[in-house]
């Protein structure tokens, strides 16, 4: 009599591995799938683990995207472009990325850029080279080039007023 190997142990292994992966930090669905694939978990067990953890509230790409965006904006002073790029790289759906990025207005983004310049470059840029470095800093952090230019101009004017 041929015995069919039980499917349940593979599903349990997948869920156990998924819980371990989520114990260190939040992850997206795509990240979790990739981890389980690297552990050579069967596709049906991966799907079962994703469904189980999603139903239990441990796996939620929308929550992840909102927290990620807020953390990066606040703690690392990233701009919307860099946040969107990193979320897409982590496998978050494009519509969700756009919704999260759209939550902040251009004015809010400009204020974050000015705050970053205030911390990193408290004095007014002395010359074109210093202005270029300030602009490049903002662009590397994910601010749109036009917004970065505007922020450097405003920062320069504000720093000049403080010095006067």
RARAPE-V374947 format. One record per residue. N is the residue number from 1. RES is the residue in three letters. PSI is psi in whole degrees, 0 to 359 (none if undefined). D_LAST is the distance of its C-alpha to the last C-alpha in whole Angstrom. Layout:
N_RES_PSI_D_LAST ; N_RES_PSI_D_LAST
This chain:
1_UNK_124_93 ; 2_UNK_132_89 ; 3_UNK_137_86 ; 4_UNK_128_83 ; 5_UNK_139_80 ; 6_UNK_138_78 ; 7_UNK_331_75 ; 8_UNK_316_74 ; 9_UNK_323_73 ; 10_UNK_323_70 ; 11_UNK_316_69 ; 12_UNK_320_68 ; 13_UNK_317_67 ; 14_UNK_316_64 ; 15_UNK_319_63 ; 16_UNK_314_63 ; 17_UNK_322_61 ; 18_UNK_317_59 ; 19_UNK_320_58 ; 20_UNK_319_57 ; 21_UNK_324_55 ; 22_UNK_347_53 ; 23_UNK_334_53 ; 24_UNK_325_50 ; 25_UNK_164_48 ; 26_UNK_150_48 ; 27_UNK_159_49 ; 28_UNK_167_50 ; 29_UNK_316_54 ; 30_UNK_319_53 ; 31_UNK_317_52 ; 32_UNK_318_55 ; 33_UNK_316_58 ; 34_UNK_319_56 ; 35_UNK_313_57 ; 36_UNK_325_60 ; 37_UNK_320_61 ; 38_UNK_332_60 ; 39_UNK_6_63 ; 40_UNK_42_65 ; 41_UNK_141_66 ; 42_UNK_145_68 ; 43_UNK_320_66 ; 44_UNK_325_68 ; 45_UNK_324_67 ; 46_UNK_313_64 ; 47_UNK_318_64 ; 48_UNK_319_65 ; 49_UNK_318_63 ; 50_UNK_315_60 ; 51_UNK_314_62 ; 52_UNK_314_62 ; 53_UNK_328_59 ; 54_UNK_314_57 ; 55_UNK_326_60 ; 56_UNK_352_59 ; 57_UNK_8_55 ; 58_UNK_344_54 ; 59_UNK_110_53 ; 60_UNK_105_51 ; 61_UNK_325_49 ; 62_UNK_313_47 ; 63_UNK_317_46 ; 64_UNK_312_45 ; 65_UNK_318_43 ; 66_UNK_313_41 ; 67_UNK_316_41 ; 68_UNK_311_40 ; 69_UNK_314_37 ; 70_UNK_316_36 ; 71_UNK_313_36 ; 72_UNK_323_34 ; 73_UNK_313_31 ; 74_UNK_310_30 ; 75_UNK_320_31 ; 76_UNK_359_31 ; 77_UNK_45_28 ; 78_UNK_153_31 ; 79_UNK_171_31 ; 80_UNK_322_34 ; 81_UNK_317_35 ; 82_UNK_321_35 ; 83_UNK_313_37 ; 84_UNK_316_39 ; 85_UNK_317_40 ; 86_UNK_322_41 ; 87_UNK_318_43 ; 88_UNK_320_45 ; 89_UNK_330_46 ; 90_UNK_1_47 ; 91_UNK_15_49 ; 92_UNK_139_48 ; 93_UNK_138_49 ; 94_UNK_321_47 ; 95_UNK_320_47 ; 96_UNK_320_46 ; 97_UNK_312_43 ; 98_UNK_320_42 ; 99_UNK_318_42 ; 100_UNK_317_40 ; 101_UNK_325_37 ; 102_UNK_349_38 ; 103_UNK_338_37 ; 104_UNK_134_33 ; 105_UNK_169_31 ; 106_UNK_322_29 ; 107_UNK_318_26 ; 108_UNK_318_27 ; 109_UNK_319_27 ; 110_UNK_319_24 ; 111_UNK_321_23 ; 112_UNK_319_24 ; 113_UNK_317_23 ; 114_UNK_322_19 ; 115_UNK_319_20 ; 116_UNK_315_22 ; 117_UNK_323_19 ; 118_UNK_326_17 ; 119_UNK_312_20 ; 120_UNK_326_21 ; 121_UNK_77_17 ; 122_UNK_333_14 ; 123_UNK_161_12 ; 124_UNK_139_11 ; 125_UNK_128_15 ; 126_UNK_330_15 ; 127_UNK_182_18 ; 128_UNK_322_20 ; 129_UNK_318_22 ; 130_UNK_322_20 ; 131_UNK_319_19 ; 132_UNK_319_23 ; 133_UNK_319_23 ; 134_UNK_315_21 ; 135_UNK_315_23 ; 136_UNK_323_27 ; 137_UNK_312_26 ; 138_UNK_319_26 ; 139_UNK_319_29 ; 140_UNK_327_31 ; 141_UNK_357_30 ; 142_UNK_18_32 ; 143_UNK_146_29 ; 144_UNK_144_30 ; 145_UNK_319_29 ; 146_UNK_319_27 ; 147_UNK_321_26 ; 148_UNK_318_24 ; 149_UNK_314_23 ; 150_UNK_318_21 ; 151_UNK_319_20 ; 152_UNK_317_18 ; 153_UNK_314_17 ; 154_UNK_316_15 ; 155_UNK_317_14 ; 156_UNK_316_12 ; 157_UNK_315_11 ; 158_UNK_318_10 ; 159_UNK_323_9 ; 160_UNK_323_6 ; 161_UNK_323_5 ; 162_UNK_325_6 ; 163_UNK_334_4 ; 164_UNK_none_0
